[in-house]
Amino acid sequence: TLSLLEEKGFHALDYRWFCATAHYRKFLTFSWENISQARDAHRAFRRRVKPLLEAHAASKAALLDGQELSKAAAAWQKQFEDAIGNDINLPKVLGIAHSLLKAEDVTDAEKGRLILDWDRVVGVEIETEIPEPPKREADEALKAWIESKLAERAAARETKDWAGSDAIRLEMAEKEVLVRDTPEGQVWTLI
């Protein structure tokens, strides 16, 4: 339930973002790992968009908001409309939005304007401030258990026992420990 997600540090808008990552005709696989990754992506997107929204607000204050979109911004708008028109393809819309953030042919103010417009469809209330999730701390017993499981998992991966490695990851997820593999090694966080 939503209240359980909130108890674990997720905001309702994190869940909405999670839902938007799957097409409505496909199954959405819930796991703590999947929703944690969606939350992290959602929060990172918000951090990257904030200065664009500020640039848009400044241009709006300068009465530039009523201007037509540049050709480049209009092309991005068409990509968005095509994705929405193609069976409400929200995962594609999120991909387009991420690509827009990197675009060099569109001003920050136009990016902010497009993101706000698109959010009327995606509905993650991009202008709403949401609190960062509380940081949970592991006690010494849990830390010891995590370190032993990470060592077991590393040994399984070293012998290419992928099923064993995945089983350990799932066991850890049941105890609300999310494990990510990075170039620097295994990294864990509490959900």
N, C-alpha and C positions, 0 to 999 in steps of 0.2 A: 504494500500500500504506500501511498505518498507519505504518510506520517512515518513509516519505517525508513523510507529514503531520507527524509528530513532529519530523523534521529541520527543517521549515519553521515550527516554533513552534506547531503545533496539538496539542491534547490529544485523547485518544481520546473524551473526553466532548463536546468541540466537534463531533467528527464525529457522535456519537450525536444531538446537538441538530440538526445539519444534516439527518440522516436523518428526524428527527421533523417537519421542516418540510414534508415531502411525504407525501401519503397513500400507503399501501403499494400501492395499485392504480394509481398514476400513476408516470410516469417521473421520476426524480430527476436533474436536470441538474447534473453536476459541472463546476465551473469554480473557478479560484482566487478569483475575485471572489465567487462564491456562497458558498464555504466561509468566506471571510474575513468576509463579512457575517453569516453564521450564528455564527461565533466571537464577533464583536463583540456580537451580540444575546444570545448565551448568557452572555457575561461580564457584560454590563450587567444581565441578569436576576438573575444570582447576586449582584451587588452590591446590588441593590434588595431581594432576599429575605433577605440575611444578618441585618438587624435584626429581621425578622419571625420568623426561626428562633430568635433570641435571646429574643424576647418569648415565644415558645411554650415554650422551655426554662424560662424563669422561671415561667411559669404551671404548667408540669408539676411544677416543684420545689415550687410552692405547692399541689400536689394538686388543681389545677383541670382537669387533662388528662382525667380520667374523666367530666367533665361533658358533657352533651349539647350539640350545636352549637346556637347561636342560630338563630332562624328564618331570618335573612338568610344565615348561613353554610350552613345546610341547603339553602337555595335554590341557593347556589353549588355545593355538593356534587352536587345533582341535575343541574345543567348539565353538570358533569364526567361524571357517570355516563351521561347521555344521549349525550354526544359519544363516549364510549368504547363505549357500547352501539350506536351508529350506525356499525358497521363500523370500529371502532377508529380514529376520526378524530383522530389525534394533532395535526395542524395546528390543528384547532379547539380541542383541549385547550390548546395553547400560547396561543391567542388568549384563551381563558377565563382562563388563569392571568395573562396580562398585564392583563386587565380587573380581575381580583380585586385586583391590587396597587393599583389606583386607587380601589377601592371604599371608600366612607366608612361603610357600614352594617355593617362587620365589623371586629372588633378586630384589632390586629396579631398577638396571640397566636393567634386563630382562623385568620388568614391563614397563619401559619406552620404551624399544624396541618394545614390543608388542603393546602398546598404539599407538605409531607412525605408526606401520604397519597397525593396524586396522583403523586408521584415514584416510588412503588412500582410504578406502571404505566409512566410515561414513561421512567424508568430513567436519568436524568442525574446520579444520585447527588449531589443538591443540597447535602448536608452535607459532601461531600468538598472539601477545599481543593485547588485546582489553581493551579499557578504561572502568573503572567502570561507571555505569550509574550515571548521576547527581542526587543529592538529592534534592527533591522538598520539599518546606516548605508550610504548611497550614497557611492561615491567621486566625485571631481570629474568624471571622464569620464561616469559614469552620470548625475550631476546635470545636466550640460550636455545630454546626449541627452534626458533627461526634459523639460527646459525647452523644447527645440526641438519635441518631440512635442506638448507641451501647447499651444504656440503654433500648430502646424499644426491641432490639434484645435479650438482656439478659432476659427481662421479658417474651418474647415469648418462649425462650428456657426453662425457668423455668417451664412454663405451658405445655411444650412439644408440642408447636405449631411450628412444624418444617417447615411447609409451610410458616408461617408468618416470621420465622427467615430467611429462604432462600429468601423470597421476599425483606426483608430489606437488606440482603447482596447484592442482585442484584441491588437494588436502589442505594446503596453506590458505587457499581462497575460502574454504569452509571456516577457517579460523580468522577470516577477514584480513588476511595478509595478501597483498597484491605483489606479484613478482614480475619484474620486467627485465628482459635481457638487453643490455646495452653494450657498446663496444668496450666499455670499461669493466664489464662483468654484470653479475646479477644485482639488481637494486630492488629493495622491498619497501613498501609503505603499508601502513594500516588503512583499511577502508573505513 
